[in-house]
Amino acid sequence: MTGSPLPVEDARSARPYLLSSSPLKNMVRRVASMLTLLTIDVAGLVIGLYAALAVRSLVFDPKPILWGLLWNHETDWLPFLILLLVLVFWRAGLYAPRELREGAGRVVPSVFLVSALALAFAIGTGQHFTTFGLYVVGALFVAVSISVFRASYELITGTVLRVVGVRRKAVLVGDPDARSHLRESLGATRGGIYYEFAGEADPGDVEEALANGPLDELIVADSGLDDGRLLEIVEAAHRRGVKVRVAPRTTELLIERGEYVPGQGVPLFELRPPIFAGTDWATKRAFDLGVGLLIAVVGLPLWLLIAAAIKLSSRGPVLYADSRIGLGERPFRMLKFRTMIEGAERRQKELETANEAGAVLFKIRDDPRVTAVGRLLRRLSLDEVPNVLNVLRGEMSLVGPRPLPLRDYERLEAWHRRRYNVLPGMTGLWQVAGRSDLTFDDLVRLDFYYLENWSIWLDVTILFKTPAAVFSQRGAY
């Protein structure tokens, strides 16, 4: 029995997917990109390792730096290190498509992991060492080299893509408010490739939008969209080889940690709370203590300078202990450098009408209570640095959902409070994804994403991206 023929416009009636022109072009581009990145990484490894060897030679055994002398022993290790680097980078997603791969925030910890694995292998095989410090210095030089090379590659290729007019054609699908919100949230570019919004469509008009011209993506706001209609939209798009990306509803984020329970009469999923426990907790806490102590020690001169500026510019204490809500919805005193005049909290009620951040958060761009020094500290987020003392005391983490003042906490909806299942953070996805430019519901959804997808690499990535977000002052108050 033969089935009815497929419609001509159905992609499944055409040549096999992998033999059609678009996938072949994409495959060629992906292979070329991966080979270029591999070349960059190997070059960064060689240059960084040689620089570390040169430094060791100058410091511990001063003599003319000759290539052959430095590489007499290390060339035997080079193929192994290259293989190890490529495997770790592959596992870390550093050869993923442009819009998915990360930069220095993932490169640096990956390189140090390669160094740690190489050291462990060397110890296990009884290799002779002149200094263990070579592994640390070498990892540092290699990480810097590869990060610089990759950043240059992304900048150059991004510029070329923009000049030659490469665009990602997309149609936004949803009700008018949802489409407007999507357009503002997505911005004009992703992964260095610009969007060309080819139009917008109501859920009932998607087929017409697909028929009007070639598209790369449908971006669907899944707010109140019927499940059956969503499946029809996906099927219609896939028939034309168009990708579908869906902005999830909050309920979908809430069940992401569902775990299938077998052996039941109906499919059941157990919803596990998003908490850090066991090895996850130990890893995150060790990371917080190590990096937090480093920040406190290295930043001490800056702390003293800021303290002097605050003391000389206005009356009041240097540090301000602000009441915040933390783990398990328990209050704690979060330490900050004082940025306002003394007694500023007593004036907040009279300023409520000037609030610019919506019903939950309280933010005023030109808050009259902020001192001149405080305004600079806020712009650079230096007022938050004493949070590290809360981290060392176990009240906060370096990365996590930002703790809210009592005033904001009392205005939360019930579903917002799931963010209090983990320690609050000094920085988080709020800071690197738009800060005060996003709505509060969007900020909470970012918290949920962090809770569901946490890894030590995600923490490192957020920490690396925070300074750029701060200095760009995007969404800062």
N, C-alpha and C positions, 0 to 999 in steps of 0.2 A: 504493500500500500504506500503510495507516494503522497507526500503532503502538497499543499497548494504552493505555487511558486511565490517567492518573496517579491515584494514590491521593488521596482527599479531603484527607488530612492533609499531603500534599506541597505545600510553599509554591509550587511552580511551577504548580500547578493552579489557584491563586487569581488575583486581579487582578495585572496587571503590577506588578513591585516598586515602581517609582517612583510608581504610582498608589495603592498601599495606604496605609493611614492612618499606620502607624508611620514609614515613610520620609518622608512629607510633614511630619509633626510634627518629625522630626529636621531636615529641610531648613529649616523655618521657624525653628527654634531656632538653627541654624547661621548662617543669614542675619542674624538679629537680633543674634547674638553678634558676627559680623564687622562689621556696621554700627556697633555700639557701640564696638568696638575701633578702627575707623577714625576715629570721632568723637573718641575719647580721644587717638589719636595726632596728629590734626590740631590739637586743642586744645593738647596738649603742645608741638607744634612752634611754634605761634603764641606761646604764653606764654613758652617758653624762648628763642625768638629775640628777642622784645620785651625780655625781661630782659637779654639780652646787649647789645642796642642801648642800653638804658638805662645799663648799666654803662659802655659805651664813651663815652656822652655825658657821664657824670659824671666819668670819669677823664681823657679827652682833650680834651673841649670843654665844661667846666662851664656849664650853662645850664638853665633850667626844662625839665623833660621833658614835651614835648607829643607826643601820639600822631601827629599829622600830620607833624611835623618828623622823627620817627624813621622813619616808614614811607614817606617821599616816594620813595625809590629802591627799598627792599626789597619793596614790594608788587608790583613787577613780577616779582620772583623767586619770590614765594610759591606760585603754582600749579605752577611747575616743581619746587620743593622738596617740595611735597606729593606730586606724582606720583612723584618719585624716592624719597621716604620709603616710600610704599606699596609700590612695586616691590621695594625692598630688604627690607622687612619680610616681604613675601609670600615672597620667595626664602629668607628665613631661617626660615620656618615659624612666624612670630609670629601668623598668623591660622589656625593649625591648630586642631583640636579641643582642648578644654580639657585633656585628659590628656596631650597631646603638645606643646603649646606651652610655651616656657620664659619665664623672667622677665628680670630685669635682666642676667643673664649673657649673654643674647643681644641684649637691647635696646641696651646700651651700645656694643658693637662695631659693631652695625648702624648706629646713629646716626653714629658716627665715620666709617663707610664712606660714608654719605650726604654728610657734610661734605667728605670727600676727593674724592668724585666731583663735587660742586658746585664745589669749588675748581679742580679740573682743567678742568671745562667753562668756568669763568670765565676762567681763564688762556688757554685755547684760543680763546676768542671775543674776547679783548682787552678784557675789562671793566676799569673803573677801580677801584683799591683805595685805601681810606684806611688800612686795617691788615689784615694777614693774621691777626692774633690773633683777629679776630671769628669766624673759622671754628672755632677751637679752643674759645673761650669759649662760642660759640653751641652747639656740639655738646655741651659739658658741661651747659649749662643745659637743653637739649632732652632729653638723655638722662635727667637727674634728673627732669624734669617727667613725661616719659612713663612712666618706671619707677614713680614714685609713683602716678600715675593708674592704671596697670595693676595694681599691687599692691592698691590700694584696690578696684578692680573685682573682682579675684579673691577678695578677702576678703569683700566684700559679697555677691557672687553665691554664693560657697561657703556662706555663712551662710544665705542664702535657700533654697538647695537642701537644706540640712540641716533647716531648720525645716519646709519643706513635705513633707519625708519622701522626697525623691528617693533612691533606692537602686539600685545595680547588682546585680541578682540573679545569682548565679553558683553553679555546682556544680563542685567539685574532683574531678578524675578521676585515678586512679592507685592504687598500692598504699598501705596505711595509712601507712607511713613517709614516702613521697613526699608524700602529702596533708598530713600534719602539717607537713612542712618548707615546703610551699607556703603554708599558712595563716600560719605565722610570718613568712615572708619577705615576703608581700604586704602584711601589715598590714591595717588596717581601711579605708583610703581610698586612692584614686588620682585625681589631678587634682581634688581637692576634692570628689569624689563618693564616698559611702560604699558599701562592699560589704555586701550581705546574702547571706551564704553559705547558700543554700537547701538545702544538703546536700552529701554526698560520695558518690562512687560508685566501685566497682571498674570496670576497663575493660569487663568483661562485662555490666555492669548499666546502661550509659549510656542505652539506649533507654527503660528504665523511668523513669529520672530525668527525661528529657526529656518524657515523657508526663504526669508528675505535676503540671506547672504551667508557666506562662509563665516563661521565663528570658531573660537578656540574654547570658550568656557561659557557655561551658564552658572551664575552665582545666585543661589536661591536663599532667600530669607525664610526659614522654616518656622515662622511665627503664626500659629493657628492654621497652617496649611493641612488640609485633609491628607491622611496617609495614602489613600488610593490615588489621589490626584498627584501627589509627589512621585509615586511609582510611575504614573503615566508620563510625567515630565522627564524623568530619568530615562525611560525607554525611548521616548521621542528624540532626546538628545543623543543617546548612544547609537541610534540608527544612523545618525549623520556624523558619527565620530567626534562629537563634541563632549568635552569633559564637563562634569557636573560637580560643583562644590556647594556644600550646604552649610550655612551659618546655623549651628545647632541651637535648639531651645534649651532653656535652663534644666528642664527635666531630663534631657539626654545627658547633660553633664553630670547630673546627680546619680545616674545609674551606670556610669562608665566603669565603676569598679565592681560591677555585677559578676558573680562567679556561678557557673552552672552547677546545679546540684543533680547528679544522675540518680537513676533508680526510682523516679517518681512517675505517677500516672500522667502528669502534665509537666511541661518544661517549667522548672522553677529556677530562679536566679537569686542567690543570696547577696544582699547589698552590704558590702563591707565598709566600715567607716574609714575615711581618709586620714589615718593617723600614722605617725612614724613610730615603729616599734622594732625591737630586736636589733639586727645588724644595721638596718636603715637608721635607727635612732643613734646607735653608737657611732656610725660613720659621720652623720651630720653633726653630732655634738663634738666629736674630735676635731672636725673641720672648723667648727665655730670657735673652739677654744684656741686652736693653733693660729688661725688667721686673725682672730680677735686680739690675742695677745700681741701679735706682730704689729697690728694697727696701733694699739695703745702705746707700744714702746717707740716705734719709728715716728709716730705722729706727735710725740711729747713736745718737741720744740714749737710746733704749730699750735698746739693746745695753749701753751704759755703765751704765745703772741696774741691769740684770739682773746684769751682771758684778760690780758692787759688792755686791749682795745675796748672791750666791753666795760671794764671797770673805769677807764678814763673818760668814756663817752656818755655814761648815764649812771644814775643811782640804782642800786639794787645788787643782788648776788650775781655771780658769774654763771652759775648753773641754775636751771629751772627744772623742778621736778613736776612733770605734767601727769595728771591722773589718766591712765589709759586702761583699756580692757584687753586682757591677754588670754593665755591658754585656759580653756575650760570656762571662759567668760568671767574670769576672776580679775579684779582690778590690780594694777601695780603702778609704781611711780617711774615713768620714763624720763631719763635725764637728757637734757638738751642745753646747749648754750642759750642764755637768755637773749632774745631778739626784740623784746617789747619793753615799753616803759613799765616801771613798777606799778602793780595793781591793774594791769591791762585786762585781766579776766573779769573784773567787775564792770567793764564797759561793753562786754560782748552782747548783752541783751539789747542795748540801744542801737547796735550795728546790724541786727538780724535783717532789717529791711534792705541792707546793702549787700547781702550775701549773693555771690555770683556763681556758686557751685551747685545749686539745686537744693532740694529739701533735706537731704541727709547730711552732706558735707557742708562745712562752713569755710568759705574761702573768699577773701577780698583782695583783689590785685593791688590796690593802693590802701592798705589798712593803715589808718592814721596812728595806730598804737605802736607800729614798728619803728625802731630807731634807725638811724643812718647806718650804723655798723650792722645792725640786725638785718637790714634789707640786703646788704652785700652777702652776709652769711647765708641767708635764705636762697638767694640767687644761685649760690654755689653749693647749696645743701650742706654747708659746713656746720650749721647749727645742729645737725643730726649726729655728728661724730661721737659725742659722749654716749650715744646709744650702745656703743661697744662695751661700756661698763655693765649695762643690763644683759648683754650677751654673755659676758664672763660670769655674771651672777645666775645665769640660767633662766632669766625672765624673757629673753628674746633670742632670736637666731639672726645670723647675718642676712639670710634670705628667707622671706616668707611673706604672708599677708601683712600689710601695714596695720599697726594698732590704731584704733580710733579713739578720740576723746569721748568722755562720758556723754557729752551733748549729742554727738553724732551716733553713738551706739544706741541711745534711747530711741532713735528714729528708724532703726533698722527693721526690715520685715523679717518674718520668721525664717524664710529660706536663706537670707543673708548670713545667718549666724553659724552656718556650717563651717565658715572660715576660722572659727575659734577652736577647731579640733587640733590645731598645731600651734607651736610658738609663733608669735608675730615676728616680723623681720625688720632689719634696718633698711633694706631695700627689697624690691620684688618686681614682678612683672608690671605693676603699676608704673614704676619709675622708668622702665625701658620701652613701654608701649604707649606713650602718649601722656602719662601723668595726668594733670588736671584737665586736659582736653577731652577726656572720655567721660561718659555718663557713669553714675555710680553703679548701675546694673552691669555695665560693661566691665568695670573694675572688679566687681565680685566674680563675674564669669572668668576673668583672668586668674583670680585666686583659685577658683575651682580647677582650672586647667593646670595650675601649678601643683595643687594637691594630688591630682590624678596622675601626673606625668613626672613627678619628682625624680631626680637623679642627682648625684654629686656633680655631674657634668652640667646639668641645668643651673645649679647654684653658681658654678664657676663662670658660666656664660653670662648670667645676669650680673654678677659682680664686675666682669670685664666691660659690659655694655653700660653700666650705670654712669661712669664718668662722662661718656659721650652724651648720654641723655641729659646729664646735669649741665654740661657746658653749652649744649645747644639751647638750653633754657626753654625747650618745647613744653608748653603747658605748665611752666613753673609759676608759682605765686611768690 
